[in-house]
Amino acid sequence: MSFFFLSILLSAVIGIVIIARIRGYDIYEKETFVAMFTAFLVGGAASVIIALLLYELLGLLGIDDTQIRSVAGS
């Protein structure tokens, strides 16, 4: 199994553990696991799409990879 698939699997397991923990705090009106997992997936997909769009926008503005890395590293 490659590192890429292992990291995806590990992040999904961490997400499921966090969902289970959040559900444990709610006493009165628990959300369904499916609804919370769907929100987790949609939020993750939205953040990746927004990050890719911002990266492309910065590229169109003439800001290259080294500048982005130095600012993100700061």
All heavy atoms as TSV, in Angstrom:
chain	resi	resn	atom	element	x	y	z
A	1	MET	N	N	0.854	-1.174	0.000
A	1	MET	CA	C	0.000	0.000	0.000
A	1	MET	C	C	0.898	1.234	0.000
A	1	MET	O	O	1.802	1.352	0.807
A	1	MET	CB	C	-0.906	-0.013	1.237
A	1	MET	CG	C	-1.883	1.128	1.264
A	1	MET	SD	S	-2.978	1.133	2.704
A	1	MET	CE	C	-4.026	-0.244	2.348
A	2	SER	N	N	0.630	2.154	-0.902
A	2	SER	CA	C	1.486	3.324	-1.002
A	2	SER	C	C	1.165	4.338	0.096
A	2	SER	O	O	0.121	4.276	0.750
A	2	SER	CB	C	1.318	3.979	-2.370
A	2	SER	OG	O	0.052	4.592	-2.463
A	3	PHE	N	N	2.089	5.258	0.276
A	3	PHE	CA	C	1.929	6.284	1.305
A	3	PHE	C	C	0.708	7.155	1.031
A	3	PHE	O	O	0.020	7.585	1.953
A	3	PHE	CB	C	3.196	7.135	1.375
A	3	PHE	CG	C	3.105	8.234	2.388
A	3	PHE	CD1	C	3.181	7.947	3.734
A	3	PHE	CD2	C	2.925	9.547	1.991
A	3	PHE	CE1	C	3.086	8.953	4.682
A	3	PHE	CE2	C	2.822	10.557	2.922
A	3	PHE	CZ	C	2.910	10.258	4.269
A	4	PHE	N	N	0.414	7.414	-0.258
A	4	PHE	CA	C	-0.726	8.241	-0.632
A	4	PHE	C	C	-2.039	7.632	-0.129
A	4	PHE	O	O	-2.843	8.308	0.509
A	4	PHE	CB	C	-0.748	8.412	-2.156
A	4	PHE	CG	C	-1.898	9.222	-2.661
A	4	PHE	CD1	C	-1.933	10.597	-2.472
A	4	PHE	CD2	C	-2.954	8.614	-3.324
A	4	PHE	CE1	C	-2.994	11.349	-2.937
A	4	PHE	CE2	C	-4.008	9.354	-3.788
A	4	PHE	CZ	C	-4.029	10.725	-3.598
A	5	PHE	N	N	-2.252	6.368	-0.397
A	5	PHE	CA	C	-3.484	5.714	0.034
A	5	PHE	C	C	-3.536	5.551	1.547
A	5	PHE	O	O	-4.601	5.644	2.159
A	5	PHE	CB	C	-3.657	4.362	-0.661
A	5	PHE	CG	C	-3.897	4.488	-2.132
A	5	PHE	CD1	C	-2.985	4.014	-3.045
A	5	PHE	CD2	C	-5.042	5.115	-2.605
A	5	PHE	CE1	C	-3.201	4.141	-4.397
A	5	PHE	CE2	C	-5.274	5.246	-3.961
A	5	PHE	CZ	C	-4.347	4.767	-4.864
A	6	LEU	N	N	-2.391	5.317	2.149
A	6	LEU	CA	C	-2.332	5.198	3.598
A	6	LEU	C	C	-2.686	6.527	4.270
A	6	LEU	O	O	-3.419	6.548	5.268
A	6	LEU	CB	C	-0.941	4.740	4.037
A	6	LEU	CG	C	-0.754	4.457	5.513
A	6	LEU	CD1	C	-1.658	3.310	5.948
A	6	LEU	CD2	C	0.690	4.129	5.801
A	7	SER	N	N	-2.224	7.634	3.709
A	7	SER	CA	C	-2.553	8.939	4.290
A	7	SER	C	C	-4.028	9.273	4.110
A	7	SER	O	O	-4.647	9.859	5.001
A	7	SER	CB	C	-1.678	10.030	3.686
A	7	SER	OG	O	-1.921	10.159	2.303
A	8	ILE	N	N	-4.624	8.897	2.994
A	8	ILE	CA	C	-6.061	9.108	2.790
A	8	ILE	C	C	-6.858	8.269	3.782
A	8	ILE	O	O	-7.805	8.760	4.403
A	8	ILE	CB	C	-6.465	8.784	1.337
A	8	ILE	CG1	C	-5.898	9.837	0.394
A	8	ILE	CG2	C	-7.983	8.711	1.195
A	8	ILE	CD1	C	-6.138	9.542	-1.056
A	9	LEU	N	N	-6.469	7.024	3.956
A	9	LEU	CA	C	-7.148	6.148	4.899
A	9	LEU	C	C	-7.023	6.672	6.328
A	9	LEU	O	O	-8.014	6.706	7.075
A	9	LEU	CB	C	-6.576	4.730	4.797
A	9	LEU	CG	C	-7.191	3.691	5.713
A	9	LEU	CD1	C	-8.641	3.453	5.336
A	9	LEU	CD2	C	-6.395	2.410	5.641
A	10	LEU	N	N	-5.843	7.122	6.691
A	10	LEU	CA	C	-5.627	7.657	8.033
A	10	LEU	C	C	-6.452	8.920	8.278
A	10	LEU	O	O	-7.053	9.075	9.342
A	10	LEU	CB	C	-4.147	7.943	8.255
A	10	LEU	CG	C	-3.759	8.454	9.628
A	10	LEU	CD1	C	-4.084	7.399	10.678
A	10	LEU	CD2	C	-2.291	8.806	9.663
A	11	SER	N	N	-6.539	9.804	7.296
A	11	SER	CA	C	-7.333	11.016	7.482
A	11	SER	C	C	-8.824	10.689	7.579
A	11	SER	O	O	-9.557	11.338	8.340
A	11	SER	CB	C	-7.075	12.004	6.351
A	11	SER	OG	O	-7.521	11.483	5.125
A	12	ALA	N	N	-9.298	9.696	6.846
A	12	ALA	CA	C	-10.700	9.297	6.955
A	12	ALA	C	C	-10.995	8.697	8.324
A	12	ALA	O	O	-12.035	8.981	8.927
A	12	ALA	CB	C	-11.053	8.300	5.846
A	13	VAL	N	N	-10.075	7.888	8.833
A	13	VAL	CA	C	-10.267	7.293	10.157
A	13	VAL	C	C	-10.281	8.379	11.227
A	13	VAL	O	O	-11.114	8.348	12.144
A	13	VAL	CB	C	-9.165	6.234	10.445
A	13	VAL	CG1	C	-9.156	5.819	11.896
A	13	VAL	CG2	C	-9.361	5.030	9.544
A	14	ILE	N	N	-9.400	9.352	11.115
A	14	ILE	CA	C	-9.381	10.451	12.074
A	14	ILE	C	C	-10.701	11.225	12.012
A	14	ILE	O	O	-11.263	11.595	13.049
A	14	ILE	CB	C	-8.176	11.375	11.810
A	14	ILE	CG1	C	-6.892	10.655	12.194
A	14	ILE	CG2	C	-8.302	12.681	12.577
A	14	ILE	CD1	C	-5.637	11.373	11.766
A	15	GLY	N	N	-11.215	11.458	10.813
A	15	GLY	CA	C	-12.505	12.138	10.666
A	15	GLY	C	C	-13.638	11.365	11.312
A	15	GLY	O	O	-14.507	11.950	11.975
A	16	ILE	N	N	-13.648	10.062	11.141
A	16	ILE	CA	C	-14.708	9.237	11.736
A	16	ILE	C	C	-14.610	9.257	13.256
A	16	ILE	O	O	-15.626	9.337	13.957
A	16	ILE	CB	C	-14.632	7.798	11.170
A	16	ILE	CG1	C	-15.046	7.810	9.700
A	16	ILE	CG2	C	-15.508	6.847	11.965
A	16	ILE	CD1	C	-14.823	6.515	8.972
A	17	VAL	N	N	-13.393	9.226	13.783
A	17	VAL	CA	C	-13.212	9.297	15.240
A	17	VAL	C	C	-13.703	10.640	15.777
A	17	VAL	O	O	-14.374	10.700	16.817
A	17	VAL	CB	C	-11.732	9.049	15.618
A	17	VAL	CG1	C	-11.460	9.393	17.063
A	17	VAL	CG2	C	-11.357	7.611	15.318
A	18	ILE	N	N	-13.403	11.717	15.068
A	18	ILE	CA	C	-13.868	13.038	15.505
A	18	ILE	C	C	-15.384	13.117	15.460
A	18	ILE	O	O	-16.022	13.663	16.369
A	18	ILE	CB	C	-13.210	14.141	14.649
A	18	ILE	CG1	C	-11.730	14.233	14.987
A	18	ILE	CG2	C	-13.891	15.486	14.870
A	18	ILE	CD1	C	-10.941	15.135	14.071
A	19	ILE	N	N	-15.997	12.569	14.414
A	19	ILE	CA	C	-17.463	12.558	14.321
A	19	ILE	C	C	-18.057	11.786	15.490
A	19	ILE	O	O	-19.020	12.236	16.126
A	19	ILE	CB	C	-17.921	11.948	12.975
A	19	ILE	CG1	C	-17.602	12.903	11.824
A	19	ILE	CG2	C	-19.414	11.638	12.990
A	19	ILE	CD1	C	-17.838	12.303	10.456
A	20	ALA	N	N	-17.498	10.634	15.803
A	20	ALA	CA	C	-18.011	9.834	16.922
A	20	ALA	C	C	-17.867	10.579	18.239
A	20	ALA	O	O	-18.760	10.530	19.097
A	20	ALA	CB	C	-17.277	8.498	16.980
A	21	ARG	N	N	-16.765	11.289	18.402
A	21	ARG	CA	C	-16.550	12.042	19.641
A	21	ARG	C	C	-17.527	13.204	19.772
A	21	ARG	O	O	-18.067	13.457	20.856
A	21	ARG	CB	C	-15.119	12.549	19.674
A	21	ARG	CG	C	-14.777	13.237	20.939
A	21	ARG	CD	C	-13.501	12.736	21.453
A	21	ARG	NE	N	-13.316	13.270	22.789
A	21	ARG	CZ	C	-12.181	13.355	23.378
A	21	ARG	NH1	N	-11.109	12.942	22.757
A	21	ARG	NH2	N	-12.085	13.835	24.584
A	22	ILE	N	N	-17.762	13.908	18.683
A	22	ILE	CA	C	-18.722	15.021	18.703
A	22	ILE	C	C	-20.126	14.502	18.994
A	22	ILE	O	O	-20.872	15.110	19.758
A	22	ILE	CB	C	-18.667	15.804	17.385
A	22	ILE	CG1	C	-17.352	16.564	17.286
A	22	ILE	CG2	C	-19.845	16.770	17.266
A	22	ILE	CD1	C	-17.117	17.218	15.946
A	23	ARG	N	N	-20.482	13.368	18.391
A	23	ARG	CA	C	-21.799	12.787	18.658
A	23	ARG	C	C	-21.934	12.390	20.115
A	23	ARG	O	O	-23.023	12.420	20.675
A	23	ARG	CB	C	-22.042	11.560	17.780
A	23	ARG	CG	C	-22.336	11.933	16.348
A	23	ARG	CD	C	-22.834	10.764	15.546
A	23	ARG	NE	N	-24.224	10.521	15.892
A	23	ARG	CZ	C	-24.698	9.334	16.208
A	23	ARG	NH1	N	-23.922	8.290	16.236
A	23	ARG	NH2	N	-25.972	9.180	16.498
A	24	GLY	N	N	-20.847	12.010	20.751
A	24	GLY	CA	C	-20.879	11.621	22.157
A	24	GLY	C	C	-21.175	12.784	23.087
A	24	GLY	O	O	-21.726	12.596	24.166
A	25	TYR	N	N	-20.823	13.996	22.686
A	25	TYR	CA	C	-21.083	15.171	23.511
A	25	TYR	C	C	-22.560	15.562	23.505
A	25	TYR	O	O	-23.055	16.138	24.460
A	25	TYR	CB	C	-20.270	16.375	23.039
A	25	TYR	CG	C	-18.798	16.267	23.304
A	25	TYR	CD1	C	-17.873	16.594	22.333
A	25	TYR	CD2	C	-18.317	15.835	24.535
A	25	TYR	CE1	C	-16.522	16.512	22.569
A	25	TYR	CE2	C	-16.966	15.740	24.780
A	25	TYR	CZ	C	-16.075	16.074	23.799
A	25	TYR	OH	O	-14.739	15.983	24.030
A	26	ASP	N	N	-23.242	15.278	22.397
A	26	ASP	CA	C	-24.641	15.683	22.255
A	26	ASP	C	C	-25.537	14.714	23.014
A	26	ASP	O	O	-25.556	13.518	22.739
A	26	ASP	CB	C	-25.020	15.716	20.777
A	26	ASP	CG	C	-26.311	16.450	20.520
A	26	ASP	OD1	O	-26.914	16.942	21.493
A	26	ASP	OD2	O	-26.699	16.549	19.350
A	27	ILE	N	N	-26.294	15.230	23.965
A	27	ILE	CA	C	-27.120	14.374	24.805
A	27	ILE	C	C	-28.567	14.331	24.317
A	27	ILE	O	O	-29.186	13.270	24.277
A	27	ILE	CB	C	-27.081	14.859	26.272
A	27	ILE	CG1	C	-25.670	14.760	26.821
A	27	ILE	CG2	C	-28.035	14.066	27.139
A	27	ILE	CD1	C	-25.478	15.397	28.168
A	28	TYR	N	N	-29.101	15.454	23.910
A	28	TYR	CA	C	-30.543	15.551	23.676
A	28	TYR	C	C	-30.966	15.236	22.244
A	28	TYR	O	O	-31.878	14.454	22.037
A	28	TYR	CB	C	-31.030	16.942	24.072
A	28	TYR	CG	C	-30.762	17.224	25.530
A	28	TYR	CD1	C	-29.803	18.154	25.905
A	28	TYR	CD2	C	-31.431	16.538	26.537
A	28	TYR	CE1	C	-29.536	18.408	27.239
A	28	TYR	CE2	C	-31.171	16.771	27.866
A	28	TYR	CZ	C	-30.225	17.719	28.215
A	28	TYR	OH	O	-29.954	17.954	29.526
A	29	GLU	N	N	-30.354	15.851	21.255
A	29	GLU	CA	C	-30.769	15.633	19.866
A	29	GLU	C	C	-29.556	15.263	19.019
A	29	GLU	O	O	-28.980	16.114	18.345
A	29	GLU	CB	C	-31.424	16.893	19.305
A	29	GLU	CG	C	-32.728	17.254	19.969
A	29	GLU	CD	C	-33.329	18.508	19.359
A	29	GLU	OE1	O	-33.036	18.793	18.189
A	29	GLU	OE2	O	-34.067	19.191	20.062
A	30	LYS	N	N	-29.198	14.005	19.019
A	30	LYS	CA	C	-28.032	13.566	18.253
A	30	LYS	C	C	-28.340	13.595	16.760
A	30	LYS	O	O	-29.384	13.129	16.323
A	30	LYS	CB	C	-27.620	12.158	18.653
A	30	LYS	CG	C	-26.954	12.085	19.981
A	30	LYS	CD	C	-26.366	10.724	20.215
A	30	LYS	CE	C	-25.661	10.744	21.558
A	30	LYS	NZ	N	-24.890	9.563	21.785
A	31	GLU	N	N	-27.390	14.143	16.015
A	31	GLU	CA	C	-27.485	14.079	14.560
A	31	GLU	C	C	-27.126	12.663	14.123
A	31	GLU	O	O	-26.370	11.971	14.799
A	31	GLU	CB	C	-26.518	15.074	13.922
A	31	GLU	CG	C	-26.790	16.508	14.284
A	31	GLU	CD	C	-28.086	17.017	13.725
A	31	GLU	OE1	O	-28.512	16.542	12.654
A	31	GLU	OE2	O	-28.697	17.874	14.371
A	32	THR	N	N	-27.645	12.260	12.983
A	32	THR	CA	C	-27.307	10.933	12.493
A	32	THR	C	C	-25.853	10.917	12.021
A	32	THR	O	O	-25.304	11.939	11.613
A	32	THR	CB	C	-28.223	10.525	11.326
A	32	THR	OG1	O	-28.019	11.421	10.235
A	32	THR	CG2	C	-29.676	10.544	11.755
A	33	PHE	N	N	-25.269	9.737	12.098
A	33	PHE	CA	C	-23.877	9.598	11.666
A	33	PHE	C	C	-23.745	9.906	10.184
A	33	PHE	O	O	-22.770	10.523	9.753
A	33	PHE	CB	C	-23.372	8.184	11.966
A	33	PHE	CG	C	-21.932	7.993	11.631
A	33	PHE	CD1	C	-20.961	8.418	12.516
A	33	PHE	CD2	C	-21.552	7.408	10.441
A	33	PHE	CE1	C	-19.617	8.261	12.218
A	33	PHE	CE2	C	-20.222	7.248	10.129
A	33	PHE	CZ	C	-19.250	7.670	11.023
A	34	VAL	N	N	-24.737	9.506	9.396
A	34	VAL	CA	C	-24.693	9.740	7.947
A	34	VAL	C	C	-24.713	11.234	7.647
A	34	VAL	O	O	-23.962	11.710	6.786
A	34	VAL	CB	C	-25.872	9.015	7.251
A	34	VAL	CG1	C	-25.938	9.372	5.786
A	34	VAL	CG2	C	-25.760	7.519	7.437
A	35	ALA	N	N	-25.535	12.004	8.365
A	35	ALA	CA	C	-25.596	13.445	8.138
A	35	ALA	C	C	-24.274	14.113	8.496
A	35	ALA	O	O	-23.783	14.982	7.767
A	35	ALA	CB	C	-26.732	14.058	8.950
A	36	MET	N	N	-23.682	13.709	9.588
A	36	MET	CA	C	-22.407	14.297	9.990
A	36	MET	C	C	-21.277	13.882	9.049
A	36	MET	O	O	-20.404	14.685	8.724
A	36	MET	CB	C	-22.080	13.922	11.425
A	36	MET	CG	C	-23.002	14.586	12.427
A	36	MET	SD	S	-22.533	14.301	14.112
A	36	MET	CE	C	-21.146	15.414	14.261
A	37	PHE	N	N	-21.281	12.650	8.582
A	37	PHE	CA	C	-20.258	12.197	7.653
A	37	PHE	C	C	-20.396	12.901	6.313
A	37	PHE	O	O	-19.402	13.254	5.683
A	37	PHE	CB	C	-20.333	10.673	7.479
A	37	PHE	CG	C	-19.183	10.101	6.708
A	37	PHE	CD1	C	-17.923	10.051	7.283
A	37	PHE	CD2	C	-19.356	9.630	5.432
A	37	PHE	CE1	C	-16.847	9.534	6.581
A	37	PHE	CE2	C	-18.291	9.106	4.723
A	37	PHE	CZ	C	-17.033	9.055	5.291
A	38	THR	N	N	-21.636	13.140	5.889
A	38	THR	CA	C	-21.870	13.883	4.650
A	38	THR	C	C	-21.346	15.308	4.779
A	38	THR	O	O	-20.706	15.827	3.861
A	38	THR	CB	C	-23.364	13.897	4.299
A	38	THR	OG1	O	-23.833	12.543	4.194
A	38	THR	CG2	C	-23.622	14.617	2.999
A	39	ALA	N	N	-21.602	15.942	5.905
A	39	ALA	CA	C	-21.073	17.292	6.137
A	39	ALA	C	C	-19.550	17.276	6.139
A	39	ALA	O	O	-18.911	18.207	5.620
A	39	ALA	CB	C	-21.605	17.843	7.450
A	40	PHE	N	N	-18.954	16.239	6.701
A	40	PHE	CA	C	-17.499	16.091	6.706
A	40	PHE	C	C	-16.958	15.989	5.282
A	40	PHE	O	O	-15.989	16.672	4.922
A	40	PHE	CB	C	-17.137	14.840	7.515
A	40	PHE	CG	C	-15.712	14.402	7.412
A	40	PHE	CD1	C	-14.706	15.107	8.047
A	40	PHE	CD2	C	-15.382	13.263	6.695
A	40	PHE	CE1	C	-13.388	14.679	7.961
A	40	PHE	CE2	C	-14.080	12.831	6.604
A	40	PHE	CZ	C	-13.074	13.545	7.233
A	41	LEU	N	N	-17.587	15.176	4.448
A	41	LEU	CA	C	-17.132	15.003	3.065
A	41	LEU	C	C	-17.331	16.270	2.237
A	41	LEU	O	O	-16.446	16.673	1.477
A	41	LEU	CB	C	-17.862	13.834	2.411
A	41	LEU	CG	C	-17.467	12.448	2.895
A	41	LEU	CD1	C	-18.293	11.386	2.184
A	41	LEU	CD2	C	-15.993	12.202	2.684
A	42	VAL	N	N	-18.491	16.903	2.381
A	42	VAL	CA	C	-18.767	18.124	1.616
A	42	VAL	C	C	-17.827	19.247	2.042
A	42	VAL	O	O	-17.298	19.986	1.205
A	42	VAL	CB	C	-20.248	18.539	1.778
A	42	VAL	CG1	C	-20.505	19.911	1.207
A	42	VAL	CG2	C	-21.150	17.515	1.108
A	43	GLY	N	N	-17.580	19.375	3.334
A	43	GLY	CA	C	-16.653	20.390	3.819
A	43	GLY	C	C	-15.233	20.152	3.332
A	43	GLY	O	O	-14.530	21.090	2.950
A	44	GLY	N	N	-14.815	18.913	3.332
A	44	GLY	CA	C	-13.476	18.589	2.832
A	44	GLY	C	C	-13.343	18.868	1.346
A	44	GLY	O	O	-12.345	19.431	0.894
A	45	ALA	N	N	-14.353	18.476	0.570
A	45	ALA	CA	C	-14.320	18.720	-0.871
A	45	ALA	C	C	-14.346	20.216	-1.169
A	45	ALA	O	O	-13.618	20.695	-2.044
A	45	ALA	CB	C	-15.494	18.027	-1.549
A	46	ALA	N	N	-15.162	20.964	-0.436
A	46	ALA	CA	C	-15.245	22.405	-0.655
A	46	ALA	C	C	-13.914	23.085	-0.334
A	46	ALA	O	O	-13.473	23.980	-1.061
A	46	ALA	CB	C	-16.361	23.008	0.191
A	47	SER	N	N	-13.253	22.660	0.736
A	47	SER	CA	C	-11.979	23.289	1.087
A	47	SER	C	C	-10.905	22.985	0.052
A	47	SER	O	O	-10.082	23.852	-0.270
A	47	SER	CB	C	-11.532	22.848	2.475
A	47	SER	OG	O	-11.233	21.476	2.486
A	48	VAL	N	N	-10.897	21.784	-0.500
A	48	VAL	CA	C	-9.922	21.446	-1.536
A	48	VAL	C	C	-10.191	22.256	-2.798
A	48	VAL	O	O	-9.260	22.804	-3.413
A	48	VAL	CB	C	-9.945	19.930	-1.841
A	48	VAL	CG1	C	-9.160	19.602	-3.095
A	48	VAL	CG2	C	-9.402	19.151	-0.667
A	49	ILE	N	N	-11.452	22.373	-3.186
A	49	ILE	CA	C	-11.797	23.135	-4.389
A	49	ILE	C	C	-11.426	24.606	-4.221
A	49	ILE	O	O	-10.848	25.223	-5.121
A	49	ILE	CB	C	-13.295	22.961	-4.720
A	49	ILE	CG1	C	-13.550	21.534	-5.199
A	49	ILE	CG2	C	-13.749	23.968	-5.769
A	49	ILE	CD1	C	-15.010	21.173	-5.321
A	50	ILE	N	N	-11.732	25.179	-3.070
A	50	ILE	CA	C	-11.392	26.584	-2.821
A	50	ILE	C	C	-9.882	26.782	-2.831
A	50	ILE	O	O	-9.378	27.756	-3.408
A	50	ILE	CB	C	-12.014	27.060	-1.492
A	50	ILE	CG1	C	-13.531	27.155	-1.640
A	50	ILE	CG2	C	-11.430	28.395	-1.052
A	50	ILE	CD1	C	-14.262	27.391	-0.341
A	51	ALA	N	N	-9.138	25.871	-2.229
A	51	ALA	CA	C	-7.672	25.979	-2.215
A	51	ALA	C	C	-7.107	25.904	-3.626
A	51	ALA	O	O	-6.208	26.673	-3.992
A	51	ALA	CB	C	-7.075	24.893	-1.335
A	52	LEU	N	N	-7.629	25.000	-4.447
A	52	LEU	CA	C	-7.141	24.887	-5.817
A	52	LEU	C	C	-7.476	26.134	-6.634
A	52	LEU	O	O	-6.658	26.601	-7.435
A	52	LEU	CB	C	-7.722	23.638	-6.487
A	52	LEU	CG	C	-7.194	22.303	-5.974
A	52	LEU	CD1	C	-7.957	21.152	-6.599
A	52	LEU	CD2	C	-5.708	22.182	-6.245
A	53	LEU	N	N	-8.677	26.677	-6.446
A	53	LEU	CA	C	-9.054	27.896	-7.156
A	53	LEU	C	C	-8.177	29.075	-6.738
A	53	LEU	O	O	-7.735	29.865	-7.588
A	53	LEU	CB	C	-10.531	28.221	-6.920
A	53	LEU	CG	C	-11.533	27.298	-7.608
A	53	LEU	CD1	C	-12.951	27.639	-7.169
A	53	LEU	CD2	C	-11.404	27.390	-9.110
A	54	LEU	N	N	-7.910	29.209	-5.453
A	54	LEU	CA	C	-7.033	30.286	-4.988
A	54	LEU	C	C	-5.613	30.111	-5.516
A	54	LEU	O	O	-4.957	31.089	-5.888
A	54	LEU	CB	C	-7.024	30.340	-3.459
A	54	LEU	CG	C	-8.276	30.909	-2.807
A	54	LEU	CD1	C	-8.178	30.776	-1.296
A	54	LEU	CD2	C	-8.485	32.345	-3.212
A	55	TYR	N	N	-5.143	28.891	-5.565
A	55	TYR	CA	C	-3.804	28.618	-6.084
A	55	TYR	C	C	-3.714	29.020	-7.557
A	55	TYR	O	O	-2.743	29.631	-7.989
A	55	TYR	CB	C	-3.489	27.143	-5.897
A	55	TYR	CG	C	-2.060	26.781	-6.193
A	55	TYR	CD1	C	-1.056	27.088	-5.300
A	55	TYR	CD2	C	-1.722	26.125	-7.364
A	55	TYR	CE1	C	0.258	26.757	-5.562
A	55	TYR	CE2	C	-0.417	25.790	-7.641
A	55	TYR	CZ	C	0.567	26.104	-6.744
A	55	TYR	OH	O	1.863	25.783	-7.013
A	56	GLU	N	N	-4.742	28.680	-8.344
A	56	GLU	CA	C	-4.766	29.049	-9.756
A	56	GLU	C	C	-4.889	30.562	-9.932
A	56	GLU	O	O	-4.264	31.148	-10.804
A	56	GLU	CB	C	-5.914	28.347	-10.486
A	56	GLU	CG	C	-5.684	26.873	-10.684
A	56	GLU	CD	C	-4.487	26.591	-11.560
A	56	GLU	OE1	O	-4.275	27.307	-12.569
A	56	GLU	OE2	O	-3.737	25.650	-11.241
A	57	LEU	N	N	-5.695	31.209	-9.086
A	57	LEU	CA	C	-5.854	32.659	-9.155
A	57	LEU	C	C	-4.527	33.356	-8.872
A	57	LEU	O	O	-4.149	34.308	-9.566
A	57	LEU	CB	C	-6.922	33.127	-8.162
A	57	LEU	CG	C	-7.146	34.632	-8.079
A	57	LEU	CD1	C	-7.737	35.143	-9.380
A	57	LEU	CD2	C	-8.047	34.967	-6.917
A	58	LEU	N	N	-3.814	32.884	-7.870
A	58	LEU	CA	C	-2.504	33.458	-7.566
A	58	LEU	C	C	-1.529	33.229	-8.713
A	58	LEU	O	O	-0.690	34.089	-9.004
A	58	LEU	CB	C	-1.958	32.885	-6.269
A	58	LEU	CG	C	-2.685	33.316	-5.005
A	58	LEU	CD1	C	-2.139	32.562	-3.803
A	58	LEU	CD2	C	-2.579	34.806	-4.791
A	59	GLY	N	N	-1.640	32.093	-9.371
A	59	GLY	CA	C	-0.791	31.827	-10.530
A	59	GLY	C	C	-1.094	32.770	-11.678
A	59	GLY	O	O	-0.190	33.229	-12.379
A	60	LEU	N	N	-2.368	33.087	-11.883
A	60	LEU	CA	C	-2.744	34.029	-12.935
A	60	LEU	C	C	-2.272	35.442	-12.625
A	60	LEU	O	O	-2.027	36.234	-13.531
A	60	LEU	CB	C	-4.260	34.020	-13.137
A	60	LEU	CG	C	-4.848	32.754	-13.761
A	60	LEU	CD1	C	-6.368	32.821	-13.766
A	60	LEU	CD2	C	-4.311	32.563	-15.167
A	61	LEU	N	N	-2.161	35.770	-11.354
A	61	LEU	CA	C	-1.695	37.090	-10.950
A	61	LEU	C	C	-0.175	37.216	-11.015
A	61	LEU	O	O	0.366	38.279	-10.728
A	61	LEU	CB	C	-2.180	37.413	-9.533
A	61	LEU	CG	C	-3.688	37.588	-9.377
A	61	LEU	CD1	C	-4.050	37.764	-7.916
A	61	LEU	CD2	C	-4.178	38.770	-10.196
A	62	GLY	N	N	0.511	36.135	-11.360
A	62	GLY	CA	C	1.958	36.173	-11.514
A	62	GLY	C	C	2.727	35.795	-10.270
A	62	GLY	O	O	3.939	36.005	-10.207
A	63	ILE	N	N	2.052	35.271	-9.283
A	63	ILE	CA	C	2.732	34.842	-8.064
A	63	ILE	C	C	3.092	33.373	-8.243
A	63	ILE	O	O	2.219	32.532	-8.388
A	63	ILE	CB	C	1.830	35.053	-6.835
A	63	ILE	CG1	C	1.450	36.526	-6.721
A	63	ILE	CG2	C	2.509	34.556	-5.580
A	63	ILE	CD1	C	0.428	36.816	-5.661
A	64	ASP	N	N	4.398	33.084	-8.240
A	64	ASP	CA	C	4.817	31.710	-8.512
A	64	ASP	C	C	4.873	30.862	-7.240
A	64	ASP	O	O	4.595	31.330	-6.150
A	64	ASP	CB	C	6.155	31.689	-9.242
A	64	ASP	CG	C	7.264	32.308	-8.419
A	64	ASP	OD1	O	6.963	32.906	-7.378
A	64	ASP	OD2	O	8.434	32.180	-8.834
A	65	ASP	N	N	5.264	29.602	-7.425
A	65	ASP	CA	C	5.254	28.626	-6.329
A	65	ASP	C	C	6.180	29.017	-5.181
A	65	ASP	O	O	5.849	28.815	-4.020
A	65	ASP	CB	C	5.655	27.245	-6.842
A	65	ASP	CG	C	4.628	26.656	-7.778
A	65	ASP	OD1	O	3.509	27.165	-7.798
A	65	ASP	OD2	O	4.971	25.687	-8.482
A	66	THR	N	N	7.347	29.552	-5.510
A	66	THR	CA	C	8.292	29.879	-4.447
A	66	THR	C	C	7.768	30.995	-3.555
A	66	THR	O	O	7.961	30.971	-2.344
A	66	THR	CB	C	9.659	30.277	-5.034
A	66	THR	OG1	O	9.486	31.372	-5.931
A	66	THR	CG2	C	10.292	29.105	-5.764
A	67	GLN	N	N	7.071	31.950	-4.150
A	67	GLN	CA	C	6.492	33.032	-3.349
A	67	GLN	C	C	5.359	32.515	-2.471
A	67	GLN	O	O	5.223	32.911	-1.316
A	67	GLN	CB	C	6.003	34.159	-4.245
A	67	GLN	CG	C	7.118	34.884	-4.956
A	67	GLN	CD	C	6.586	35.833	-6.011
A	67	GLN	OE1	O	5.496	35.663	-6.528
A	67	GLN	NE2	N	7.398	36.835	-6.340
A	68	ILE	N	N	4.550	31.629	-3.023
A	68	ILE	CA	C	3.441	31.059	-2.239
A	68	ILE	C	C	3.999	30.257	-1.078
A	68	ILE	O	O	3.509	30.352	0.051
A	68	ILE	CB	C	2.549	30.179	-3.143
A	68	ILE	CG1	C	1.836	31.045	-4.185
A	68	ILE	CG2	C	1.524	29.412	-2.313
A	68	ILE	CD1	C	1.086	30.251	-5.227
A	69	ARG	N	N	5.042	29.465	-1.324
A	69	ARG	CA	C	5.633	28.648	-0.248
A	69	ARG	C	C	6.260	29.511	0.839
A	69	ARG	O	O	6.146	29.201	2.025
A	69	ARG	CB	C	6.677	27.707	-0.834
A	69	ARG	CG	C	6.079	26.562	-1.570
A	69	ARG	CD	C	7.147	25.540	-1.940
A	69	ARG	NE	N	6.628	24.713	-3.008
A	69	ARG	CZ	C	7.256	24.467	-4.138
A	69	ARG	NH1	N	8.458	24.968	-4.348
A	69	ARG	NH2	N	6.727	23.699	-5.054
A	70	SER	N	N	6.899	30.605	0.445
A	70	SER	CA	C	7.526	31.435	1.470
A	70	SER	C	C	6.479	32.150	2.330
A	70	SER	O	O	6.653	32.294	3.535
A	70	SER	CB	C	8.476	32.447	0.829
A	70	SER	OG	O	7.762	33.370	0.048
A	71	VAL	N	N	5.388	32.579	1.724
A	71	VAL	CA	C	4.328	33.225	2.491
A	71	VAL	C	C	3.608	32.197	3.361
A	71	VAL	O	O	3.345	32.448	4.543
A	71	VAL	CB	C	3.324	33.935	1.560
A	71	VAL	CG1	C	2.103	34.394	2.311
A	71	VAL	CG2	C	3.995	35.109	0.874
A	72	ALA	N	N	3.315	31.017	2.807
A	72	ALA	CA	C	2.632	29.985	3.592
A	72	ALA	C	C	3.532	29.484	4.718
A	72	ALA	O	O	3.065	29.164	5.795
A	72	ALA	CB	C	2.213	28.832	2.680
A	73	GLY	N	N	4.834	29.432	4.471
A	73	GLY	CA	C	5.765	29.001	5.493
A	73	GLY	C	C	5.942	30.012	6.613
A	73	GLY	O	O	6.298	29.672	7.725
A	74	SER	N	N	5.671	31.253	6.298
A	74	SER	CA	C	5.804	32.305	7.314
A	74	SER	C	C	4.705	32.182	8.329
A	74	SER	O	O	4.809	32.500	9.454
A	74	SER	CB	C	5.731	33.680	6.664
A	74	SER	OG	O	6.780	33.858	5.761
